[in-house]
Amino acid sequence: MRPRIGFIVVIMMALCACQEPVVVKPSAMLRLDYPLPKYSAMEADCPFDFYKNNWAKIGMKEGCNVILDYSQMKAALYLTYIPVTDNLSELLFEAQKRTYDHSVRASDIVEQALIDPRRKVYGTYFAINGDAATQAQFYVTDSLQHFLAGALYFRTKPNFDSLYPAIDYIREDIKALMETITWTP
């Protein structure tokens, strides 16, 4: 029986000796670099103008609806223009409802108001954190004639942690859009 135990010991030692040593690797994070934003005026035959990131491609739909496509990020910012005709209360309600419909999947929704009486721009920006279908929505209005709503969507399964660098980048573009929008007659 002794040779059998010796054989097993030799086999075990040979198997253990062939393994590579365990190396502890430092934790790391994925680094996504995007170009510094360069903004230029988005002028269209619509009752509004704003500055947009040159990295985003413009797609115009009928009725002055705009798509700012961030194809490198598989993302798009959809802008919907609606003229105000005694329906401002309904438009505000619907914009807020569309945002809070995502609260089921969102971990947090942060609101930021925009009030600029000099430019006649009033609105709210919503940062939606968590694995919701959209990570940012907003609306701006002059309260009399114009209403523009926007929503950010990615063409991928929502994963807030993985998408965060792209989300953060486009959120800054949304804020720039809101801060530079002007209404044209």
C-alpha positions as CSV (number, residue, x, y, z in Angstrom):
1,M,0.0,0.0,0.0
2,R,2.9,2.3,0.6
3,P,3.7,2.7,-3.1
4,R,0.1,3.8,-3.8
5,I,0.3,6.6,-1.2
6,G,3.7,7.6,-2.5
7,F,2.3,7.8,-6.1
8,I,-0.6,10.0,-5.0
9,V,1.7,12.3,-3.1
10,V,4.0,12.6,-6.1
11,I,1.0,13.4,-8.4
12,M,-0.4,16.0,-6.0
13,M,3.0,17.7,-5.7
14,A,3.3,17.8,-9.5
15,L,-0.1,19.3,-9.9
16,C,0.5,22.0,-7.3
17,A,4.0,22.8,-8.7
18,C,2.5,23.6,-12.1
19,Q,0.3,26.4,-10.9
20,E,1.3,30.0,-11.4
21,P,1.7,32.1,-8.3
22,V,-1.3,34.2,-7.3
23,V,-0.8,37.9,-8.0
24,V,-3.1,40.4,-6.4
25,K,-4.1,43.0,-8.9
26,P,-4.9,46.6,-7.9
27,S,-8.5,47.7,-8.4
28,A,-9.0,49.8,-11.4
29,M,-11.8,51.7,-13.1
30,L,-12.6,51.9,-16.8
31,R,-11.4,55.3,-18.1
32,L,-13.5,56.8,-20.8
33,D,-12.2,60.1,-22.3
34,Y,-14.4,62.3,-24.3
35,P,-13.3,65.5,-26.1
36,L,-13.6,68.8,-24.4
37,P,-17.0,70.2,-25.5
38,K,-16.9,72.9,-28.1
39,Y,-20.2,74.6,-28.5
40,S,-21.7,76.4,-31.5
41,A,-25.0,77.9,-32.3
42,M,-27.7,75.6,-33.5
43,E,-29.7,77.7,-35.8
44,A,-32.7,76.3,-37.5
45,D,-35.9,77.6,-39.0
46,C,-37.6,77.2,-35.6
47,P,-38.7,79.6,-32.9
48,F,-35.6,78.9,-30.8
49,D,-31.8,78.8,-31.0
50,F,-29.3,77.3,-28.6
51,Y,-25.7,76.3,-28.4
52,K,-24.9,72.6,-28.9
53,N,-21.9,70.5,-28.6
54,N,-20.2,70.1,-32.0
55,W,-19.7,66.4,-31.2
56,A,-23.5,65.8,-31.4
57,K,-25.0,65.4,-34.8
58,I,-28.3,67.2,-35.5
59,G,-31.4,65.5,-36.8
60,M,-34.4,67.6,-37.6
61,K,-37.9,66.2,-37.4
62,E,-41.1,67.9,-38.5
63,G,-42.6,70.5,-36.2
64,C,-39.1,71.7,-34.9
65,N,-38.4,68.5,-33.0
66,V,-34.7,67.9,-32.8
67,I,-32.5,64.9,-32.2
68,L,-29.0,65.5,-31.0
69,D,-27.2,62.2,-31.7
70,Y,-24.2,61.2,-29.8
71,S,-23.4,58.1,-31.9
72,Q,-20.1,57.4,-30.3
73,M,-21.9,57.0,-27.0
74,K,-24.9,55.3,-28.4
75,A,-27.0,58.1,-27.0
76,A,-29.5,60.7,-28.2
77,L,-31.1,63.8,-26.7
78,Y,-34.6,64.1,-28.0
79,L,-36.1,67.6,-28.1
80,T,-39.8,68.2,-28.5
81,Y,-41.1,71.7,-29.3
82,I,-44.7,72.5,-28.6
83,P,-46.3,76.0,-29.0
84,V,-48.1,77.3,-25.9
85,T,-51.8,77.9,-26.5
86,D,-53.6,78.1,-23.2
87,N,-52.1,74.7,-22.4
88,L,-49.0,75.6,-20.3
89,S,-50.4,73.8,-17.2
90,E,-50.9,70.6,-19.1
91,L,-47.5,70.8,-20.7
92,L,-45.8,71.3,-17.3
93,F,-47.8,68.5,-15.8
94,E,-47.0,66.1,-18.6
95,A,-43.2,67.0,-18.5
96,Q,-43.1,66.3,-14.8
97,K,-45.2,63.2,-15.1
98,R,-42.9,61.8,-17.8
99,T,-39.9,62.3,-15.5
100,Y,-41.5,60.8,-12.4
101,D,-42.8,57.8,-14.3
102,H,-39.1,56.7,-14.2
103,S,-39.1,56.8,-10.3
104,V,-39.8,53.0,-10.3
105,R,-36.3,52.3,-11.5
106,A,-34.6,55.5,-10.4
107,S,-32.6,55.6,-7.2
108,D,-32.9,59.4,-7.1
109,I,-34.3,62.3,-9.1
110,V,-32.7,65.7,-8.5
111,E,-34.5,68.8,-9.8
112,Q,-32.8,72.0,-10.6
113,A,-34.8,75.1,-11.5
114,L,-33.8,77.6,-14.2
115,I,-35.2,81.1,-13.9
116,D,-33.8,83.8,-16.3
117,P,-36.3,86.7,-16.7
118,R,-33.9,88.6,-18.9
119,R,-34.0,85.9,-21.6
120,K,-37.5,84.9,-20.7
121,V,-36.4,81.3,-20.0
122,Y,-38.0,79.3,-17.2
123,G,-37.6,75.6,-16.7
124,T,-36.5,72.6,-14.7
125,Y,-33.7,70.1,-15.2
126,F,-34.1,66.6,-13.8
127,A,-31.1,64.4,-13.2
128,I,-32.3,60.8,-12.9
129,N,-29.9,58.5,-11.1
130,G,-30.2,54.8,-11.3
131,D,-31.0,52.2,-13.9
132,A,-34.0,54.1,-15.4
133,A,-34.6,54.3,-19.1
134,T,-33.6,58.0,-19.2
135,Q,-30.9,59.7,-17.1
136,A,-31.9,63.3,-17.7
137,Q,-34.9,65.2,-18.7
138,F,-35.7,68.9,-18.8
139,Y,-38.1,71.5,-20.1
140,V,-37.8,75.2,-20.8
141,T,-40.5,77.8,-21.7
142,D,-41.1,81.5,-22.0
143,S,-44.5,80.9,-20.3
144,L,-46.4,82.6,-23.2
145,Q,-45.6,81.0,-26.6
146,H,-42.9,78.4,-26.5
147,F,-42.3,75.1,-24.7
148,L,-39.3,72.8,-25.3
149,A,-38.9,69.5,-23.5
150,G,-35.9,67.1,-23.8
151,A,-35.0,63.6,-22.7
152,L,-31.7,61.7,-22.9
153,Y,-31.8,58.0,-23.9
154,F,-29.1,55.4,-24.5
155,R,-29.4,52.7,-27.1
156,T,-28.3,50.0,-24.6
157,K,-29.6,48.3,-21.5
158,P,-29.7,50.9,-18.6
159,N,-26.7,50.4,-16.3
160,F,-26.1,53.7,-14.5
161,D,-22.6,52.8,-13.1
162,S,-21.2,51.8,-16.5
163,L,-22.8,54.7,-18.4
164,Y,-22.0,57.3,-15.8
165,P,-19.1,59.0,-17.7
166,A,-21.3,59.4,-20.8
167,I,-24.3,60.5,-18.7
168,D,-22.2,63.1,-16.9
169,Y,-20.8,64.4,-20.2
170,I,-24.2,64.8,-21.9
171,R,-25.8,66.3,-18.7
172,E,-23.3,69.2,-19.0
173,D,-24.4,69.6,-22.7
174,I,-28.0,69.8,-21.6
175,K,-27.2,72.4,-19.0
176,A,-25.4,74.4,-21.7
177,L,-28.4,74.1,-24.0
178,M,-30.7,75.3,-21.3
179,E,-28.5,78.3,-20.4
180,T,-28.1,79.4,-24.0
181,I,-31.6,78.9,-25.4
182,T,-33.2,82.0,-26.9
183,W,-36.7,82.4,-28.3
184,T,-37.0,83.8,-31.8
185,P,-40.1,85.5,-33.2
